[in-house]
Amino acid sequence: MKLQGGIRFNGDGITSTVGAMVLTQEIVGILKDNVAGYNKVGYQKKVPVVSSFAEFLGPHALSINTDEEVGRIKITKNPLDVVLGSQGYFQVQTKNGIKLTRDGRFKLDKDGNLLTLQDHKVLSSDGVPIRLKKVPQTVSDIKINDDGLIQYKDPEDLQVLKAGFISAVSSDGTRLENPNIKQGYVEESNVVLHEEAYKLLVLRRGFTVNTEVFKIQNEALTKTLQELGKT
């Protein structure tokens, strides 16, 4: 069986054919999700992986991996937009616990809390929410270096204050040594549209072939049952 060149099964019979069709539909669904996520900031492509014995397991042979390659970088010049120039994630605090995201479009509330667009609190490398003790007069007074250190000017005495380091970790939660954080950018998805379109085309052809095989097998089975009914 080879995913890149289409899905082929060596097994015979209606069961294998139907299993191949269902499996193809599941993979098509994953690829369609990738296409839909093309314009989503921080979206990471999902990669379908088909295990051995798929002709027996059908859709149960399918698992999904995440492509963690860095996506397209777009300049915004917004001081609260940041990207990770390396593989990894920002940690944010949600109502359901700590979540990982590559969407670095942040904002400040009136209390100086650094939040995501979904109002989740951005965590520091110490594991606590980042909060600026004094809200600067303008977000342009906020500077974030490559290590994620947030510095800003005190609106009263103009002294430079530090708000801590933005937490950047790998998928297993290990802190990144060199996160390579860049201020004033957002990361778009790492989906390559023409690659997804080609994969969909190959799968569509494979599905069409399996459909025709199913029709032939069904007709043969029908004839066999009819002959058995005559005896």
C-alpha positions as CSV (number, residue, x, y, z in Angstrom):
1,M,0.0,0.0,0.0
2,K,1.3,3.4,-0.9
3,L,-0.3,6.6,0.2
4,Q,1.5,9.1,-2.0
5,G,0.7,7.3,-5.2
6,G,-2.8,6.4,-4.2
7,I,-4.3,3.7,-2.0
8,R,-3.9,0.1,-3.3
9,F,-5.0,-3.1,-1.6
10,N,-3.8,-6.5,-2.5
11,G,-6.8,-8.2,-0.8
12,D,-9.8,-9.4,-2.8
13,G,-13.5,-9.1,-2.1
14,I,-16.2,-6.6,-1.3
15,T,-15.0,-6.1,2.3
16,S,-11.5,-4.9,1.2
17,T,-13.0,-2.7,-1.5
18,V,-15.5,-1.0,0.9
19,G,-12.7,-0.6,3.5
20,A,-10.5,1.1,0.9
21,M,-13.3,3.5,0.0
22,V,-14.1,4.4,3.6
23,L,-10.4,4.9,4.3
24,T,-10.0,7.1,1.3
25,Q,-13.0,9.3,2.5
26,E,-11.4,9.7,5.9
27,I,-8.1,10.8,4.3
28,V,-10.0,13.2,2.0
29,G,-11.6,14.7,5.1
30,I,-8.2,15.4,6.6
31,L,-6.9,17.0,3.4
32,K,-10.0,19.2,3.1
33,D,-9.4,20.4,6.7
34,N,-5.9,21.4,5.6
35,V,-7.3,23.4,2.7
36,A,-9.8,25.1,5.0
37,G,-7.0,25.9,7.4
38,Y,-4.8,27.6,4.8
39,N,-5.7,31.1,5.8
40,K,-5.8,30.4,9.6
41,V,-3.0,32.0,11.6
42,G,-0.8,29.4,13.2
43,Y,-2.6,26.4,11.7
44,Q,-0.4,23.3,11.3
45,K,-1.0,20.9,8.5
46,K,-2.3,17.4,9.5
47,V,-0.6,14.4,7.9
48,P,-2.6,11.2,7.4
49,V,-0.6,8.1,8.3
50,V,-1.8,4.6,7.2
51,S,-0.5,1.6,9.1
52,S,0.0,-1.9,7.9
53,F,-2.9,-4.3,7.3
54,A,-5.2,-1.5,6.2
55,E,-7.0,-3.9,4.0
56,F,-8.2,-5.6,7.2
57,L,-8.5,-2.6,9.5
58,G,-10.1,-0.1,7.1
59,P,-10.4,3.4,8.6
60,H,-9.0,2.1,11.9
61,A,-5.6,1.9,10.2
62,L,-5.6,5.7,9.9
63,S,-3.8,8.0,12.3
64,I,-3.0,11.7,12.1
65,N,0.3,13.4,12.7
66,T,0.9,17.2,12.9
67,D,3.4,18.9,10.6
68,E,5.4,21.2,12.9
69,E,7.3,23.0,10.2
70,V,7.2,26.8,10.5
71,G,4.5,28.3,8.3
72,R,4.5,31.4,6.1
73,I,5.7,34.6,8.0
74,K,3.8,37.8,7.4
75,I,4.9,41.2,8.7
76,T,2.2,43.3,10.6
77,K,4.4,45.8,12.5
78,N,2.0,45.3,15.4
79,P,4.2,45.2,18.6
80,L,1.9,42.6,20.2
81,D,2.1,40.2,17.2
82,V,4.9,37.7,17.7
83,V,6.1,34.5,15.9
84,L,8.3,31.6,16.8
85,G,11.0,31.3,14.2
86,S,11.6,27.7,15.3
87,Q,9.4,24.7,15.9
88,G,7.5,25.0,19.1
89,Y,4.5,26.6,20.8
90,F,3.4,29.4,23.1
91,Q,1.7,28.3,26.3
92,V,-1.6,29.9,27.2
93,Q,-3.9,29.4,30.2
94,T,-7.5,28.5,29.3
95,K,-10.5,27.4,31.4
96,N,-9.7,23.9,30.4
97,G,-6.0,24.1,31.4
98,I,-2.8,25.0,29.6
99,K,-3.0,24.8,25.8
100,L,-0.3,25.1,23.1
101,T,-0.6,27.5,20.2
102,R,1.5,29.1,17.4
103,D,-1.0,32.0,17.0
104,G,1.0,34.9,18.5
105,R,-1.6,37.6,18.0
106,F,-1.7,39.0,21.5
107,K,-3.3,42.0,23.2
108,L,-3.4,43.8,26.5
109,D,-6.4,44.3,28.8
110,K,-6.9,47.3,31.0
111,D,-5.1,45.5,33.9
112,G,-2.0,44.9,31.8
113,N,-2.6,41.1,31.3
114,L,-1.2,39.8,28.0
115,L,-4.0,37.8,26.3
116,T,-4.6,35.9,23.1
117,L,-7.5,37.0,20.8
118,Q,-9.6,34.4,22.6
119,D,-8.8,36.1,26.0
120,H,-6.6,33.3,27.2
121,K,-3.7,34.4,29.4
122,V,-0.3,34.1,27.9
123,L,2.1,32.3,30.2
124,S,5.7,33.2,31.1
125,S,8.6,30.9,31.3
126,D,7.9,30.7,35.0
127,G,4.5,29.2,34.3
128,V,2.5,32.2,35.5
129,P,0.4,34.6,33.4
130,I,2.3,37.6,32.1
131,R,1.1,40.9,33.5
132,L,2.5,44.4,32.9
133,K,2.5,46.2,36.3
134,K,1.8,49.4,34.5
135,V,0.1,49.7,31.2
136,P,2.3,51.8,28.8
137,Q,0.9,54.8,27.0
138,T,1.2,53.0,23.7
139,V,2.0,49.4,22.7
140,S,4.9,50.7,20.7
141,D,6.6,51.2,24.0
142,I,6.7,47.4,24.4
143,K,9.8,45.6,23.1
144,I,10.2,41.8,22.8
145,N,13.6,40.3,22.1
146,D,14.5,37.0,20.4
147,D,14.4,35.1,23.8
148,G,10.8,36.4,24.4
149,L,11.8,38.9,27.1
150,I,9.1,41.6,27.3
151,Q,10.3,45.1,28.3
152,Y,8.3,48.3,28.3
153,K,8.5,51.9,29.5
154,D,6.9,53.0,32.7
155,P,4.3,55.7,31.6
156,E,5.2,57.8,34.6
157,D,9.0,57.9,35.0
158,L,9.8,56.3,31.6
159,Q,12.0,53.7,33.3
160,V,12.4,50.4,31.4
161,L,10.5,47.6,33.2
162,K,10.5,43.9,32.5
163,A,7.4,41.6,32.4
164,G,9.2,38.3,32.0
165,F,9.8,35.9,29.2
166,I,7.1,34.5,27.0
167,S,6.9,30.7,27.4
168,A,8.0,28.9,24.3
169,V,8.0,25.1,24.5
170,S,8.2,22.0,22.3
171,S,5.2,19.7,21.8
172,D,6.1,17.7,24.9
173,G,6.3,20.8,27.1
174,T,10.1,21.1,27.1
175,R,11.3,24.7,27.2
176,L,13.0,25.9,24.0
177,E,16.5,27.1,24.4
178,N,16.5,29.3,21.3
179,P,12.9,30.2,20.5
180,N,13.9,32.9,18.0
181,I,10.9,35.0,18.7
182,K,10.2,37.9,16.3
183,Q,8.1,40.9,17.2
184,G,5.7,42.5,14.6
185,Y,5.0,39.4,12.6
186,V,2.3,36.7,12.5
187,E,2.7,33.1,11.3
188,E,0.2,31.9,8.7
189,S,-0.4,28.2,8.1
190,N,2.2,25.8,6.8
191,V,-0.2,24.3,4.3
192,V,0.9,24.3,0.6
193,L,-2.3,24.4,-1.4
194,H,-1.1,22.8,-4.6
195,E,0.3,19.8,-2.7
196,E,-3.0,19.3,-1.0
197,A,-4.9,19.7,-4.3
198,Y,-2.6,17.0,-5.9
199,K,-3.2,14.6,-3.1
200,L,-6.9,15.1,-3.3
201,L,-6.8,14.4,-7.1
202,V,-4.9,11.2,-6.6
203,L,-7.3,10.0,-3.9
204,R,-10.3,10.9,-6.0
205,R,-8.9,8.7,-8.8
206,G,-8.3,5.9,-6.4
207,F,-11.8,6.2,-5.0
208,T,-13.3,6.1,-8.5
209,V,-11.4,2.9,-9.3
210,N,-12.5,1.3,-6.1
211,T,-16.1,2.3,-6.9
212,E,-15.9,0.5,-10.2
213,V,-14.4,-2.6,-8.6
214,F,-17.2,-2.6,-6.1
215,K,-19.8,-2.5,-8.8
216,I,-18.2,-5.5,-10.6
217,Q,-17.9,-7.4,-7.4
218,N,-21.5,-6.6,-6.4
219,E,-22.8,-7.7,-9.8
220,A,-20.8,-11.0,-9.6
221,L,-22.2,-11.6,-6.1
222,T,-25.7,-10.9,-7.3
223,K,-25.4,-13.3,-10.1
224,T,-24.0,-16.0,-7.8
225,L,-27.0,-15.5,-5.4
226,Q,-29.4,-15.7,-8.3
227,E,-27.8,-19.0,-9.5
228,L,-27.9,-20.4,-6.0
229,G,-31.6,-19.5,-5.8
230,K,-32.4,-21.6,-8.8
231,T,-31.1,-24.8,-7.2
